[in-house]
Amino acid sequence: MSLQGRLLSDEQFQCSICLDLFTNPSSTPCGHSFCLGCISEYWSSAKVCRCPLCKKTFQKRPNLQINRTLREITEQFKAMRRGGGPVTGKRGDGGNPCAFVEEMKQSKSMKKLTAPASKDSVIPTLASSLPNHSPLSALNHASKPPPPPPPTLGSRGRRRFTLTTAAGSLPLCQVHHRGLLIYCKNDRVCICPDCETEDHYDHDTVTIKQEWLEKKLRLSEQMIQEMIRQRIRKMEEIRESVSNVKVELETEMAGSICLFTALMSAIERTQVELIELMEMSQKAVEEQAEAALKKLEQENKELQKRVSALEELAQSDDFTHCIKTFPSLILPPPVQDWSAVSIGTYLGTKNIYRKLAVQVERFNQELKNVAEKGFPMTSMELSPVQPQPRMKRLQEYAVDVTLDVNTAHPRLIISDDMKSVWCGDQHQLLPDNQERFDRIICVLGREMMSSGRHYWEVDVTGKTDWDLGVARKSVSRKGKITVTPGNGYWFLSLRDKERYAFHTVHSSDVHLNLQPHKIGIFVDFENGQVSFYNVNAQLHIYTFNDSFSDSIYPFFSPCSNKYGKNDEPLTITPVNMIE
C-alpha cells in the first residue's frame, strides 16, 4: 500500500461547506480551502466576508482563484478511488464518501464536530490540515479542530445538498453511483458531481433544487403574467364598452332631439297655419259681410225712394201724370234676392287638423320603432327639421338696421359700418347727450318703428352674455333702470353661455335644446308682438304679447367683456332668404 493510500482520507479532500469532495478548490488568505462556488456564494449571501472555519474577517472581499495544485491532487484522489485502489484514512472505509458521512452522522463523534475541541483532539480535514498550496503537508503536523460547518445557505448552488441527504432521497448515477445532485442546462439532464467534472466540465450547471425553484418561479410568473393579460383585456373591453355606450348615447340624443324638434316644429307650423287661416277667414267674412251690408243698404235706399214716389203719386191730383208714371212703379225693383245669401262659416281648418293628425301618427310610429330597435346611426336624416314656412314669411319683412352711436354707452365700441358693437375695457370721452345710456351697456338702432312689421337678424357667435330686443323711445337712459316691459324694454337675454331668459316682472328662463348662433327678431307693431327665433335651427324661441303706446327702437347689449371672455361683437347681418 502506498503512502498516499495509507495516509489520505475523504475528509482531507472535503469542502466543509457542501461536505462534498472539492470541485474547483480555492484557498482563502487565512489558509483554508473550499469549493470556489461554495465560498463565493457564502460570501455573496453574507454582509461581511469572513472565513467559515476560523471566522477571520476580510475588509475587502478577496479575489479568489482556483488552486490548481489542490485540484489536481483531488482529481488524482478521485481517480484512485474509482480505480479500486486501496485508499484508506483515519475514517475512510475504502473511498466511499457517502458511507463515511453516514458513519459520521450516526457516531457520537459527530458531536465533536460541533463542540469546542480540546488540545489533544485532532480531526484531520482538508480545510484545517492543508496549507494554501500543498495538501500533502498536512501529513507533517496536526492542526486545531475546525469549528462546525455553517448552516446551509439559500436555494442557489448544487452544493447545498449534503451527500447524506442526496444518498437517502435522490437516485444514483449509473456510472459513478453517486447522488444526482446537479442539473446540466446544456444537455438538460441530471448528473452527479463526478459527471460534472468529467463530461460536463464546461457546461452551465446548477443544483437540481435551484433548477426546480427557477422552473417553479417561471411557472408562477407565467400565471401572474396571464392574470395581468386577462385584466388588460378586461380593461380594454371596459374602455371599448364605455366608448360604444358614449356613441350610442350621442346617437340617441341627436335622434331624440331631431325627432321631438320635428314634432314641435310640425305643431308650431300647424299652429301658425291655423292662426293665419283663421285670420284670413275672419278677414274674408268681414269683407263679405261688409260688401253685403253695403249692397243691402244701397237697395234699401232705392226701395225707400220708390215708397216715397208711390206716396207722392197717391196724393197727386194729376191723373194724367199718374197714369203715365204708374207702369214704371209697378215693375219689381232692381234688387237682389237675399233669401239664399248667407255669410260663410267654413274656415277650412279640417284639412290642417287632418294633416297634423297624420304627422302625429307618423311621430307615434317613429316612437314605436325607436322603442323596439333604438335610434339608427342615420337618425339625423330620418327626422330632419323642416324649414318653417313662417320663417320665410317673416324674412319678407326684413329691414336694414344700423346702430345709433349717439345712444351708445361710453364703453361700447361701434364698427365703421354701424353693424357691429362690442364692449371695451375703458370709458371713452364722449358727449353726455340726452340720448346716451350712461348706466346700461347698450345701444339702440337708428330705425324707429311706429307701425307695420319688421324683421332683422343678429350674429351672437362666441358670446357668453347678451341682450337683444326692442326699447320704447321714451325710456329713461340715465341712472339705474329696471328692464321690464312695463318700463319699455322687451328683450331676450343670455347669461354664462347657457342660461336664456326673458324679462317681465320676474325673469323667466327659456330652455333651448339647440344653442343659437344667430338670433332673428320680429316685431308686429299693431299686434304688440316681439318674437325671437333661432335662425340656424329655424325654430321659435319666445314671443312677447303686449301693446305699444309709443314708437320703439331695436335694442342691443353685448354686456361687459368679462376680462376678455365675452369680447366677441354683436353683429347685425343681412337676412338670407330661406328657399
C-alpha positions in Angstrom: 0.0 0.0 0.0 1.4 3.4 -1.0 2.0 6.2 1.4 -0.9 8.1 -0.2 -3.2 5.2 0.2 -2.3 4.8 3.9 -2.5 8.4 4.9 -5.1 10.2 2.7 -8.8 10.1 3.6 -12.0 11.7 2.2 -12.1 14.3 4.9 -8.9 15.8 3.6 -10.5 16.5 0.2 -13.9 17.5 1.6 -15.3 21.1 1.4 -16.6 22.0 4.9 -19.5 24.0 3.3 -21.1 21.4 1.0 -19.5 18.3 2.7 -18.6 17.0 -0.8 -15.2 16.4 -2.4 -13.6 19.6 -3.8 -14.8 20.9 -7.1 -12.5 23.7 -8.3 -11.0 24.3 -4.9 -9.8 27.7 -3.8 -7.9 28.9 -0.8 -8.7 31.9 1.3 -5.9 34.3 2.6 -6.2 32.6 6.0 -5.2 29.3 4.5 -8.5 27.4 4.5 -9.8 25.8 1.3 -13.3 25.5 -0.1 -15.0 24.9 -3.4 -14.8 28.1 -5.3 -18.5 28.2 -5.9 -19.4 27.4 -2.3 -17.2 30.1 -0.7 -18.3 32.7 -3.4 -22.0 32.0 -2.7 -21.4 32.0 1.0 -19.8 35.5 0.8 -22.5 36.7 -1.6 -25.2 36.0 1.0 -23.3 37.5 3.9 -22.9 41.1 4.9 -19.1 40.8 5.6 -16.5 38.4 4.1 -15.5 36.0 6.8 -13.9 32.6 6.8 -16.4 29.9 7.7 -13.9 28.0 9.7 -11.6 30.4 11.6 -14.0 33.3 11.4 -11.3 35.7 10.2 -12.9 38.8 8.7 -11.6 40.4 5.5 -12.2 44.1 5.0 -12.1 43.7 1.2 -13.5 40.6 -0.5 -10.5 38.5 -1.6 -10.2 37.8 -5.3 -10.2 34.1 -5.2 -8.6 31.9 -7.9 -8.7 28.1 -8.4 -6.0 26.3 -6.5 -4.8 24.2 -9.5 -2.4 22.0 -7.4 -5.1 21.1 -4.9 -7.5 20.4 -7.8 -5.0 18.1 -9.5 -4.4 16.2 -6.2 -8.2 16.0 -5.6 -8.7 14.6 -9.2 -6.0 12.0 -8.6 -7.6 11.0 -5.4 -11.0 10.6 -7.1 -9.3 8.6 -9.9 -7.6 6.3 -7.4 -10.9 5.7 -5.7 -12.7 4.8 -8.9 -9.8 2.5 -9.9 -10.4 0.4 -6.8 -7.0 1.2 -5.2 -6.6 0.9 -1.5 -7.4 4.3 -0.2 -7.7 4.4 3.5 -7.6 7.0 6.1 -8.4 7.6 9.6 -12.1 7.4 9.0 -12.1 6.0 5.5 -13.5 2.6 4.6 -12.4 2.2 1.1 -13.1 5.5 -0.6 -17.0 5.9 -0.5 -17.6 9.4 0.9 -21.3 8.8 1.3 -20.8 5.9 3.6 -18.2 7.8 5.5 -20.5 10.8 6.1 -23.3 8.4 7.1 -20.9 6.9 9.6 -20.0 10.3 11.0 -23.7 11.2 11.4 -24.5 8.0 13.3 -21.5 8.0 15.5 -21.2 10.1 18.6 -18.0 11.6 17.2 -20.3 13.9 15.1 -21.0 15.9 18.3 -17.3 16.6 18.5 -17.5 18.5 15.2 -20.0 21.0 16.7 -18.3 21.3 20.1 -15.1 23.2 21.1 -12.1 20.9 20.5 -9.6 20.0 23.3 -5.9 20.4 22.9 -5.4 16.7 22.2 -8.3 16.1 19.8 -7.4 16.0 16.2 -9.9 15.8 13.3 -8.0 15.8 10.1 -9.9 17.8 7.5 -8.5 19.2 4.3 -9.6 22.7 5.2 -7.7 22.7 8.5 -4.7 20.5 7.8 -3.7 21.6 4.3 -2.0 24.9 3.7 -2.7 27.0 0.7 -0.6 25.3 -1.9 0.2 21.8 -0.8 -2.3 19.4 0.7 0.4 16.8 1.3 1.9 19.0 4.0 -1.0 18.0 6.2 0.9 14.8 6.8 3.7 16.6 8.8 1.5 18.2 11.6 -1.9 18.1 13.2 -3.9 21.3 13.2 -6.6 22.6 15.5 -10.1 21.2 15.1 -12.3 23.3 12.9 -15.4 25.0 14.0 -18.7 23.5 13.0 -19.7 24.0 9.3 -22.0 26.9 8.6 -25.7 26.2 8.1 -26.9 25.5 4.6 -27.4 28.8 2.6 -30.1 29.8 0.2 -31.5 27.9 -2.7 -28.8 28.6 -5.2 -25.9 26.2 -6.0 -25.9 22.5 -6.2 -23.6 22.1 -3.2 -26.2 23.0 -0.7 -27.4 19.4 -0.7 -25.4 17.3 1.6 -24.2 13.9 0.5 -26.2 12.2 3.2 -29.4 13.8 2.0 -28.6 13.0 -1.6 -27.8 9.4 -0.8 -31.0 8.9 1.1 -33.5 10.6 -1.2 -32.0 11.1 -4.7 -31.4 8.5 -7.5 -27.8 7.4 -8.1 -25.7 7.9 -11.1 -25.4 4.6 -13.0 -21.8 5.4 -13.8 -20.4 6.8 -10.6 -23.0 5.5 -8.1 -23.3 9.0 -6.6 -26.4 11.1 -6.0 -27.8 13.0 -9.0 -27.4 16.4 -7.3 -26.7 18.6 -10.3 -28.7 19.7 -13.4 -26.9 20.4 -16.7 -28.7 23.1 -18.6 -26.8 22.4 -21.8 -27.8 18.7 -22.0 -31.0 19.1 -19.8 -30.1 16.0 -17.7 -29.5 15.4 -14.0 -25.9 14.4 -13.2 -23.6 13.7 -10.3 -20.6 15.7 -9.2 -18.2 13.3 -11.0 -20.2 13.7 -14.2 -19.9 17.5 -13.9 -16.0 17.3 -13.6 -15.7 14.8 -16.4 -18.3 15.0 -19.2 -19.9 18.3 -18.3 -16.9 20.3 -17.1 -17.5 23.5 -19.2 -21.3 23.3 -19.1 -23.8 25.5 -17.4 -24.8 23.6 -14.3 -26.9 24.3 -11.2 -28.3 22.2 -8.4 -31.5 20.3 -9.1 -33.1 22.2 -6.3 -32.2 25.6 -7.8 -33.4 24.4 -11.2 -36.7 23.4 -9.8 -37.1 26.7 -7.9 -36.3 28.6 -11.1 -38.9 26.5 -13.1 -41.5 27.0 -10.3 -40.7 30.7 -10.3 -41.2 30.8 -14.1 -44.4 28.9 -13.7 -45.6 31.4 -11.1 -44.5 34.3 -13.3 -46.4 32.8 -16.2 -49.5 32.5 -14.1 -49.2 36.1 -12.9 -48.5 37.3 -16.4 -51.6 35.5 -17.7 -53.6 37.2 -14.9 -52.2 40.5 -15.9 -53.1 39.9 -19.6 -56.6 38.9 -18.6 -57.0 42.1 -16.7 -55.6 44.2 -19.5 -58.0 42.5 -21.9 -60.8 43.3 -19.4 -59.7 46.9 -19.1 -59.7 47.2 -22.9 -63.1 45.6 -23.0 -64.5 48.1 -20.4 -63.0 51.1 -22.3 -64.5 49.8 -25.5 -67.8 49.4 -23.8 -67.7 52.9 -22.5 -66.8 54.2 -26.0 -69.7 52.2 -27.5 -72.1 53.5 -24.9 -71.0 57.0 -25.5 -71.5 56.7 -29.2 -74.9 55.1 -28.6 -76.0 57.8 -26.2 -74.8 60.6 -28.6 -76.7 58.9 -31.4 -79.8 58.6 -29.3 -79.5 62.1 -28.0 -79.2 63.5 -31.5 -82.0 61.3 -32.8 -84.3 62.3 -29.9 -83.6 66.0 -30.4 -84.3 65.7 -34.1 -87.4 63.6 -33.5 -89.0 65.9 -30.9 -87.8 69.0 -32.7 -89.6 67.8 -35.8 -92.8 67.2 -33.9 -92.6 70.6 -32.2 -91.8 72.2 -35.5 -94.8 70.4 -37.1 -97.1 71.5 -34.2 -95.8 75.1 -34.3 -96.1 75.2 -38.1 -99.7 73.8 -37.9 -100.5 76.4 -35.2 -99.2 79.2 -37.4 -101.1 77.9 -40.4 -104.3 77.6 -38.3 -103.9 81.1 -36.9 -103.2 82.5 -40.4 -106.1 80.6 -41.9 -108.4 81.8 -39.1 -107.2 85.4 -39.6 -107.7 85.1 -43.3 -111.2 83.5 -42.8 -112.1 86.3 -40.4 -111.0 88.9 -42.8 -112.9 87.2 -45.6 -116.0 87.0 -43.6 -115.7 90.6 -42.6 -115.1 91.7 -46.2 -118.0 89.6 -47.4 -120.3 90.9 -44.7 -119.2 94.5 -45.4 -120.0 94.1 -49.1 -123.4 92.5 -48.4 -124.3 95.2 -45.9 -123.2 97.9 -48.3 -125.3 96.5 -51.1 -128.3 95.9 -48.8 -128.1 99.5 -47.6 -128.0 100.7 -51.2 -131.0 98.6 -52.1 -132.9 99.9 -49.0 -132.2 103.5 -50.2 -133.6 102.6 -53.7 -136.7 101.0 -52.2 -137.2 103.9 -49.9 -137.2 106.2 -52.9 -139.9 104.1 -54.6 -142.0 104.2 -51.5 -141.7 107.9 -51.4 -142.6 108.1 -55.1 -145.7 105.9 -54.6 -146.9 108.0 -51.7 -146.4 111.2 -53.7 -148.3 109.7 -56.6 -151.2 108.6 -54.4 -151.6 112.1 -53.2 -151.4 113.7 -56.6 -154.4 115.1 -58.4 -152.7 115.0 -61.8 -154.3 111.8 -63.0 -152.7 112.0 -66.4 -149.2 112.1 -64.8 -150.2 109.2 -62.5 -151.3 107.0 -65.4 -148.1 107.7 -67.2 -145.9 107.0 -64.2 -147.8 104.0 -62.8 -146.3 101.4 -65.2 -142.8 102.1 -64.1 -143.7 101.9 -60.4 -145.4 98.6 -60.6 -142.4 96.9 -62.1 -140.3 94.8 -59.5 -137.5 96.9 -58.1 -134.0 96.0 -59.4 -132.8 94.3 -56.1 -131.0 91.0 -55.4 -132.7 88.0 -53.9 -131.1 87.7 -50.5 -133.0 84.6 -49.4 -130.2 82.3 -50.4 -127.4 84.6 -49.3 -125.5 83.9 -46.1 -122.1 84.7 -44.6 -119.9 81.5 -45.0 -118.7 80.0 -41.8 -116.4 77.3 -43.3 -112.9 78.0 -42.2 -111.1 75.2 -44.0 -109.3 74.1 -40.8 -110.3 70.4 -41.2 -107.5 69.8 -43.7 -105.0 71.3 -41.4 -106.1 69.2 -38.5 -106.0 66.1 -40.7 -102.5 67.0 -41.8 -101.4 67.4 -38.2 -103.0 64.1 -37.2 -101.0 62.3 -40.0 -97.8 63.9 -38.7 -98.6 62.9 -35.1 -99.4 59.4 -36.2 -96.0 59.3 -38.1 -94.4 60.5 -34.9 -96.0 57.8 -32.9 -94.8 55.2 -35.4 -91.3 56.5 -35.1 -91.5 56.3 -31.3 -92.6 52.7 -31.6 -89.7 51.9 -33.9 -87.2 53.7 -31.5 -88.6 51.8 -28.6 -88.1 48.4 -30.4 -84.9 49.0 -32.4 -83.4 52.1 -31.0 -82.1 55.1 -33.0 -80.2 54.1 -36.1 -76.8 55.8 -36.9 -78.6 57.8 -39.6 -81.3 59.1 -37.3 -80.3 62.6 -38.1 -81.5 62.0 -41.6 -84.7 60.2 -40.7 -86.4 63.1 -38.9 -85.0 66.3 -40.3 -86.3 69.6 -39.1 -88.2 71.1 -42.0 -87.8 74.8 -42.6 -90.7 76.6 -41.1 -92.8 78.5 -43.6 -93.3 81.2 -41.0 -89.5 82.0 -41.1 -89.7 82.6 -44.8 -92.7 84.8 -44.4 -91.0 86.7 -41.5 -88.0 87.3 -43.7 -90.2 89.2 -46.2 -90.3 91.9 -43.5 -86.6 92.3 -43.3 -85.3 95.8 -42.6 -81.8 97.3 -42.7 -80.9 98.1 -39.1 -77.9 100.2 -38.2 -76.6 101.3 -34.8 -77.1 104.8 -33.4 -73.7 106.0 -31.9 -75.4 108.9 -30.1 -77.2 106.4 -27.8 -74.2 104.1 -27.2 -72.8 103.7 -23.7 -69.3 105.1 -23.4 -67.7 101.7 -23.1 -69.2 100.4 -26.3 -67.1 100.4 -29.5 -69.1 100.5 -32.8 -67.7 99.5 -36.2 -67.4 101.9 -39.0 -70.3 100.3 -40.9 -72.5 100.7 -37.8 -73.3 97.0 -37.9 -71.1 95.6 -35.0 -70.8 96.5 -31.4 -68.6 95.2 -28.5 -67.6 96.3 -25.0 -64.2 97.9 -24.4 -62.1 98.0 -21.3 -62.4 101.7 -20.6 -64.9 104.6 -20.9 -64.5 106.8 -24.0 -64.6 110.5 -23.8 -68.0 111.1 -25.5 -70.5 113.9 -25.1 -73.1 113.2 -22.4 -76.1 113.9 -24.6 -79.6 113.2 -23.7 -80.0 110.1 -25.9 -76.9 108.3 -24.5 -77.2 105.5 -21.9 -74.8 106.1 -19.0 -75.6 103.0 -16.8 -76.8 100.2 -19.1 -74.1 98.9 -21.5 -76.3 99.1 -24.6 -77.1 100.9 -27.8 -80.2 101.5 -29.9 -80.8 101.2 -33.6 -81.5 104.2 -35.8 -84.6 102.8 -37.3 -87.8 103.9 -35.5 -90.8 101.5 -35.6 -94.2 103.0 -35.2 -96.3 100.7 -37.4 -96.1 97.6 -39.6 -93.9 94.5 -39.3 -90.1 94.4 -39.1 -87.5 91.7 -39.0 -83.7 91.7 -38.5 -81.0 89.1 -37.6 -78.0 89.4 -35.2 -75.0 87.1 -35.1 -74.1 86.1 -31.5 -71.4 83.6 -32.2 -68.8 83.3 -29.4 -70.8 85.4 -26.9 -71.4 84.3 -23.3 -73.7 87.2 -22.5 -76.0 89.5 -24.5 -79.4 91.2 -24.5 -81.4 91.7 -27.7 -84.9 93.1 -28.4 -86.6 96.5 -28.6 -87.0 99.5 -26.4 -89.6 102.3 -26.2 -88.5 105.7 -27.5 -89.3 107.4 -24.2 -87.4 105.0 -21.9 -85.1 106.5 -19.2 -81.5 106.4 -20.3 -79.8 107.8 -17.2 -79.0 106.1 -13.9 -80.3 102.7 -12.6 -83.0 101.2 -14.8 -85.3 98.2 -14.3 -85.6 96.5 -17.6 -89.2 95.2 -17.9 -91.9 95.6 -20.5 -93.7 97.9 -18.1 -90.7 100.2 -18.3 -90.5 99.9 -22.1 -88.0 97.1 -22.6 -88.8 93.8 -24.4 -85.7 91.6 -24.9 -84.2 88.1 -24.6 -81.0 87.6 -22.6 -78.2 85.1 -22.5 -76.1 84.7 -19.3 -73.0 82.5 -18.8 -73.3 81.0 -22.3 -76.1 78.6 -21.4 -78.9 80.4 -19.5 -81.5 82.1 -21.7 -84.2 84.3 -20.2 -86.8 86.9 -21.0 -87.6 89.8 -18.7 -91.0 90.5 -17.4 -91.8 91.5 -13.8 -89.7 88.4 -12.9 -87.0 87.0 -15.1 -88.0 83.6 -16.6 -85.7 81.0 -18.1 -86.1 79.6 -21.6 -84.8 76.1 -22.1 -83.3 75.6 -25.6 -82.2 72.2 -27.0 -80.0 73.8 -29.7 -77.8 76.8 -28.9 -78.4 79.6 -31.5 -75.6 81.3 -33.3 -77.9 83.8 -34.9 -81.0 85.4 -33.4 -83.9 86.7 -35.5 -86.1 89.4 -34.1 -89.6 90.0 -35.5 -91.9 92.9 -34.5 -95.6 93.2 -35.3 -96.3 96.7 -34.1 -100.1 96.7 -34.5 -100.4 93.3 -32.6 -97.9 94.3 -30.0 -95.7 91.2 -30.6 -91.9 90.9 -30.3 -90.8 87.4 -31.3 -87.3 85.7 -31.2 -86.1 82.9 -33.4 -83.1 80.6 -33.7 -82.2 81.3 -37.3 -79.9 78.4 -37.7 -82.4 75.8 -36.5 -85.3 77.8 -37.8 -87.1 77.5 -34.5 -89.3 79.9 -32.5 -87.8 80.8 -29.1 -90.3 83.2 -27.4 -92.9 85.9 -28.1 -93.9 88.9 -26.0 -97.5 89.9 -26.4 -98.1 93.4 -25.3 -99.2 96.8 -26.8 -97.0 99.7 -27.9 -98.1 103.1 -26.8 -95.1 104.8 -28.3 -92.5 104.3 -31.1 -89.8 101.6 -30.4 -86.2 101.1 -31.5 -84.0 97.9 -31.9 -82.1 97.3 -28.7 -78.6 95.8 -28.5 -76.4 95.0 -25.5 -73.1 93.0 -25.8 -72.8 93.2 -22.0 -69.4 93.6 -20.3 -66.4 91.8 -21.9 -65.7 89.8 -18.6 -61.9 90.4 -19.0 -61.8 89.0 -22.5 -64.2 86.1 -22.0 -67.1 88.0 -23.7 -65.2 90.3 -26.1 -66.9 89.0 -29.3 -69.1 91.5 -31.0 -72.8 91.5 -31.7 -73.2 91.9 -35.5 -76.3 92.8 -37.5 -76.2 90.5 -40.5 -78.0 90.6 -43.9 -81.1 88.4 -44.0 -80.6 85.4 -46.2 -84.0 84.3 -47.6 -84.9 80.7 -47.0 -85.6 78.8 -50.2 
